Amino acid sequence: MTQIGKEKILVISPSVPRPDINSGDLRLYSILAILAKEYEVTFVASGYGPADSGYVALLEQGGITVYANNFSLKKLLETKKFSLAILEFYFTAEYFLERLRILHPECRVIIDSVDVHYLRLKRKYDLTNAETDHANYLKTKERELSVYRKADAVITVTKDDAVKLLEEHSDITCEVVPNIHELCLSDITPESNSLIFVGGFIHTPNIDAVHYFCRDILPLIKNVKPDTQLTIVGSKPPEQIRMLESEHIKVTGYVPETSSYLHRSHVSVAPLRYGAGMKGKIGEAMAHGVPVVTTSVGAEGMGLLHRTNAMIADSPQAFAAAVLELLDNSNLHASIRENAIRLIDENYTPEQIAKCMTNVLGNVCNRKAKHMSIFDKALFLKNYVMDCIKPRQHCAEVE
């Protein structure tokens, strides 16, 4: 449905957001819902699967025009002119940014980093010291920084991520848009000595975190409290995670909602050893009134303070001690719960992020769009033609 008089925004993502699957998709879905209240939003998914139709319908019910199959950028831009485009992830921008510059040069282009990938990969390499991880980190860093420099702005989810990018290239324009969390509180009394981990297992830091917790931390907790129960909630757990299931460990796989699991849990554990950006599992637990024990990596970018609104510990012994203290100390549990709820309410609700998005888009639209140099245009067209004439491939329109 065309929304007369509203500015037009184009959002391109590699897939249709599935807000019940992972925190990244929930963040994108929430941002789209916020934008749709003030702008005429067109959403494009460059990939589409048979399970996506229900999620597409969800977006369309919110007044968003969706293209998720047989999409042509050229044809779309012949019928609509956009004030700005938001591209989800650097690898989406690698394909679409220059096409947008050529086909619609006045459109400002924002890249939503979601997290700074090369920082996460660097931390993984620091942990594994594997040559393949080192090569992956360096290659990703080169690709990511290259495309960020071409954008009119890059959205990071934390100030820490923005600082890291600016340390590499001061000509990158950064804007910060955090994760979004609805408060969802309950009067349900959590089960005794119950712990929960929430996270989708396509994201490899979650696999590492669960193994680390079950191998190095949980035995220390069970030495003191043998009846401790851990529930591992998240989509697509690999066999190595499913094999952890036991009398005291439950692996749920995908669940349509996490609220009931969180409300029954006494403590949320997020023992992340590498990652970047803001950790959705931590904000989600806090928004549900469940105190969190996490690491320095997990805590970054959210304004978390040890023993104030979370427990932060980096060694197995300190992590286990923090969990045990929260299980035993009702006053500390209540204090951290209250302060965590306040932090979410003051910084990360849809209302707060809507104000943030308004400021960010205003900042970007007040600047002229960057233009491609003649050299970059020539290089793009050369590469485009070369791709077209490769054997057994054929050339479609620039789209």
C-alpha positions in Angstrom: 0.0 0.0 0.0 1.5 3.4 -1.0 1.8 5.8 1.8 1.2 9.3 0.3 3.6 12.0 1.4 6.0 9.8 3.2 9.7 9.6 2.3 10.7 6.4 0.8 13.3 4.0 2.3 14.7 0.9 0.7 16.0 -1.9 2.9 17.9 -4.9 1.4 18.8 -8.0 3.4 20.2 -11.4 2.4 17.0 -13.0 3.8 13.5 -12.3 5.2 13.8 -11.6 8.9 12.5 -14.4 11.1 12.1 -12.7 14.5 11.5 -16.0 16.3 14.8 -17.5 15.2 17.6 -15.3 16.3 18.4 -11.9 17.8 19.8 -10.4 14.5 16.5 -11.1 12.7 14.5 -9.8 15.6 16.5 -6.6 15.5 15.9 -6.1 11.8 12.2 -6.9 12.1 12.0 -4.3 14.9 13.8 -1.7 12.9 11.5 -2.3 9.9 8.5 -1.9 12.2 9.9 1.4 13.6 10.6 2.8 10.1 7.2 1.8 8.8 5.5 4.2 11.2 7.2 7.2 9.7 8.4 6.2 6.2 7.2 4.3 3.1 9.4 1.2 3.4 10.2 -1.2 0.6 12.0 -4.4 1.8 14.0 -6.6 -0.5 15.3 -10.1 0.5 17.9 -11.3 -2.0 17.3 -14.8 -0.8 14.0 -16.5 -0.3 12.9 -19.9 1.1 9.7 -21.9 1.2 9.3 -21.2 4.9 9.4 -17.4 4.4 5.9 -16.7 3.2 4.5 -16.3 6.7 7.3 -13.9 7.6 6.6 -11.9 4.4 3.0 -11.7 5.4 4.0 -10.3 8.8 5.9 -7.5 7.2 3.1 -6.7 4.7 0.6 -6.5 7.6 2.9 -3.7 9.0 2.5 -1.7 5.8 5.8 -2.7 4.3 6.2 -3.5 0.5 8.1 -6.7 0.2 10.1 -8.2 -2.8 11.4 -11.6 -1.9 11.4 -13.5 -5.2 12.3 -12.6 -8.8 13.6 -9.2 -7.8 15.1 -6.6 -10.2 16.8 -3.6 -8.6 16.8 -1.8 -12.0 13.0 -2.2 -12.5 12.3 -1.2 -8.9 14.3 2.0 -9.3 12.5 2.8 -12.5 9.2 3.1 -10.5 10.4 4.4 -7.1 13.0 7.0 -6.0 14.3 6.5 -2.5 15.8 9.0 0.0 18.0 6.4 1.3 18.8 2.7 1.3 19.8 0.5 4.2 21.9 -2.6 3.4 22.1 -5.3 6.0 25.6 -6.7 6.4 28.8 -5.7 4.5 28.5 -8.6 2.0 25.1 -7.4 0.9 26.6 -4.0 0.4 29.4 -5.5 -1.7 26.9 -6.5 -4.3 24.3 -3.7 -4.1 26.1 -0.5 -3.1 27.8 0.2 -6.4 24.6 -0.8 -8.3 22.7 1.7 -6.3 25.3 4.4 -7.0 25.0 3.9 -10.7 21.2 3.4 -11.0 20.2 5.9 -8.3 23.1 8.3 -7.6 21.2 10.6 -5.3 20.1 7.9 -2.9 22.1 7.8 0.4 23.4 4.4 1.3 23.7 3.1 4.9 25.3 -0.2 5.8 24.0 -1.8 8.9 27.0 -3.8 10.2 24.9 -5.8 12.7 28.2 -6.6 14.3 31.7 -5.8 13.0 32.5 -9.2 11.5 36.3 -9.0 11.4 36.5 -8.1 15.1 34.6 -11.3 16.0 36.9 -13.3 13.7 40.0 -11.7 15.2 38.8 -12.7 18.7 38.2 -16.2 17.4 41.7 -16.4 16.1 43.1 -15.1 19.4 41.3 -18.0 21.0 42.2 -20.8 18.6 45.5 -19.5 17.1 44.5 -21.4 13.9 46.0 -20.2 10.6 42.6 -20.7 8.8 41.0 -18.4 11.4 43.8 -15.8 10.9 43.4 -15.9 7.1 39.6 -15.5 7.5 40.0 -12.6 9.8 42.4 -10.7 7.5 40.3 -11.3 4.4 37.1 -10.3 6.1 38.7 -7.1 7.5 39.9 -6.0 4.1 36.5 -6.6 2.5 34.5 -5.1 5.3 36.5 -1.9 5.6 36.6 -1.4 1.9 32.9 -1.3 1.5 32.3 0.7 4.7 34.4 3.5 3.3 32.1 3.7 0.2 28.9 4.1 2.2 27.3 7.3 3.4 27.2 5.9 6.9 27.7 2.7 8.8 25.4 1.7 11.6 27.1 -0.1 14.5 25.2 -1.5 17.5 27.7 -0.2 20.0 30.0 2.8 20.4 32.8 0.3 20.9 32.4 -1.0 17.4 32.2 2.5 16.0 35.5 3.4 17.8 37.2 0.3 16.3 36.1 1.2 12.8 37.3 4.8 13.2 40.6 3.7 14.4 41.1 1.9 11.1 39.7 4.6 8.9 38.7 8.1 10.1 36.7 8.7 6.9 34.1 6.1 7.8 30.9 7.8 9.1 29.5 5.8 12.0 26.1 6.0 13.6 25.0 3.9 16.6 21.7 2.0 16.7 21.6 -0.5 19.5 19.5 -3.7 19.8 15.8 -3.4 20.6 14.1 -5.1 23.5 10.5 -5.1 24.7 10.1 -5.4 28.4 8.4 -8.7 29.2 8.1 -9.3 32.9 6.4 -12.0 34.9 5.5 -12.8 38.5 6.3 -16.5 38.0 8.7 -17.8 40.6 11.7 -19.3 38.8 12.6 -22.9 39.4 15.2 -23.6 42.0 18.8 -23.7 40.8 17.7 -23.3 37.2 20.0 -21.9 34.5 19.3 -21.0 30.9 21.4 -20.3 27.8 19.6 -18.8 24.8 21.2 -18.6 21.3 20.9 -19.8 17.8 23.6 -22.3 16.8 24.2 -21.0 13.3 26.2 -18.4 15.2 29.4 -20.3 16.0 30.3 -18.2 19.2 27.2 -19.8 20.8 28.5 -23.3 20.1 31.8 -22.4 21.7 30.1 -20.8 24.7 27.9 -23.8 25.5 30.9 -26.2 25.2 33.0 -23.9 27.4 30.2 -23.7 30.0 29.4 -27.4 30.1 33.0 -28.5 30.1 34.7 -25.9 32.4 32.1 -24.1 34.5 29.0 -26.3 35.1 31.0 -29.0 36.9 32.2 -26.4 39.4 28.6 -25.3 40.0 27.4 -28.9 40.4 30.1 -29.6 43.0 28.2 -27.2 45.2 24.6 -27.6 43.9 24.3 -31.1 42.3 20.6 -30.5 41.4 21.5 -27.5 39.1 19.5 -27.7 35.9 20.6 -26.1 32.6 18.2 -25.4 29.7 19.9 -24.7 26.3 17.4 -22.9 24.0 18.2 -22.2 20.4 17.6 -23.2 16.8 19.6 -25.7 14.8 21.7 -27.2 17.6 24.4 -29.4 16.0 24.9 -33.0 17.1 27.8 -32.0 19.3 25.3 -29.8 21.3 22.5 -32.3 21.3 24.9 -34.9 22.8 25.2 -32.7 25.9 21.6 -33.6 26.9 21.4 -35.5 30.2 19.3 -35.7 33.4 20.5 -32.2 34.2 20.9 -30.6 30.8 18.0 -30.0 28.4 18.5 -29.1 24.7 15.2 -27.7 23.3 16.2 -26.8 19.7 14.0 -24.3 18.1 11.1 -22.9 20.3 8.4 -20.5 19.0 9.0 -18.2 22.0 11.6 -18.0 24.7 9.6 -16.0 27.3 8.2 -19.0 29.2 11.7 -20.6 29.4 13.3 -17.3 30.6 10.6 -16.7 33.2 11.1 -20.2 34.7 14.9 -19.6 35.0 16.7 -18.2 38.0 19.9 -17.1 36.1 20.8 -16.6 32.5 24.4 -17.6 31.5 26.2 -16.1 28.5 29.8 -17.4 28.7 30.9 -15.9 25.4 34.6 -16.1 24.6 34.5 -14.2 21.3 32.1 -12.0 19.4 31.4 -8.3 18.6 28.5 -5.9 18.8 25.7 -6.2 21.3 24.6 -9.6 22.5 20.9 -10.1 22.0 20.7 -13.0 24.5 21.8 -10.7 27.3 19.4 -7.9 26.6 16.6 -10.4 26.1 17.2 -12.0 29.5 17.4 -8.6 31.2 14.2 -7.5 29.5 12.6 -10.6 31.0 13.8 -9.8 34.5 16.4 -12.7 34.5 19.8 -11.7 36.0 22.7 -12.5 33.7 26.2 -13.8 34.3 28.5 -13.1 31.3 32.0 -12.4 30.3 33.8 -9.1 29.4 33.1 -10.0 25.7 29.4 -10.5 26.4 29.1 -7.4 28.4 30.7 -4.9 26.0 28.6 -2.1 24.6 25.6 -2.3 26.9 26.7 -0.2 29.9 26.8 -3.3 32.1 28.5 -3.0 35.5 29.6 -5.9 37.6 27.3 -6.6 40.6 25.1 -3.6 39.6 23.1 -4.8 36.6 24.9 -8.0 35.7 27.6 -10.4 37.0 30.8 -10.3 34.8 33.5 -13.0 35.1 36.1 -14.3 32.7 37.6 -17.4 34.4 35.7 -20.6 34.9 36.1 -20.3 38.7 34.9 -16.7 38.8 32.0 -17.5 36.5 30.9 -20.4 38.6 31.2 -18.4 41.8 29.0 -15.6 40.3 26.3 -18.1 39.3 26.3 -19.7 42.7 26.1 -16.3 44.5 23.1 -15.3 42.4 21.4 -18.7 43.2 22.0 -18.2 46.9 21.8 -14.4 47.5 18.2 -13.2 47.0 19.1 -9.6 47.8 21.8 -9.5 45.1 19.5 -11.3 42.6 16.7 -8.8 43.2 19.0 -5.8 43.0 20.6 -6.9 39.7 17.2 -7.7 38.3 15.8 -4.3 39.1 18.8 -2.4 37.8 18.9 -4.5 34.6 15.2 -3.8 33.9 15.8 0.0 34.4 18.8 -0.1 32.0 16.6 -1.7 29.3 13.7 0.6 29.9 15.9 3.7 29.7 18.0 2.7 26.6 16.8 -0.2 24.5 13.0 -0.2 24.2 11.3 0.4 20.8 10.4 3.9 21.9 14.1 4.7 22.7 15.4 3.2 19.5 12.7 5.0 17.4 14.2 8.3 18.7 17.7 7.1 17.8 16.7 6.0 14.3 15.1 9.4 13.7 18.3 11.2 14.6 20.5 8.8 12.5 18.4 9.1 9.4 18.2 12.9 9.8 22.0 13.0 10.1 22.4 11.0 6.9 19.8 12.8 4.9 21.3 16.1 5.7 24.4 15.1 3.8 24.7 14.6 0.0 25.1 11.1 -1.2 28.7 10.0 -2.0 29.3 9.6 -5.8 31.4 7.0 -7.5 34.6 8.2 -9.1 35.0 7.7 -12.9 37.7 5.1 -12.1 35.4 3.1 -9.8 32.6 3.2 -12.4 34.9 2.0 -15.1 36.2 -0.8 -12.8 32.7 -1.8 -11.9 31.5 -1.9 -15.5 34.6 -3.9 -16.6 34.0 -6.5 -13.9 30.4 -6.6 -14.8 31.1 -7.3 -18.4 33.7 -9.9 -17.6 31.2 -11.7 -15.4 28.7 -11.6 -18.3 31.0 -13.3 -20.8 32.3 -16.1 -18.6 31.6 -19.5 -20.2 28.1 -21.0 -19.4 27.0 -17.8 -17.7 24.8 -15.1 -19.1 24.4 -11.5 -18.4 21.3 -10.1 -16.9 20.5 -6.4 -16.5 22.4 -4.4 -13.9 20.3 -5.4 -10.9 
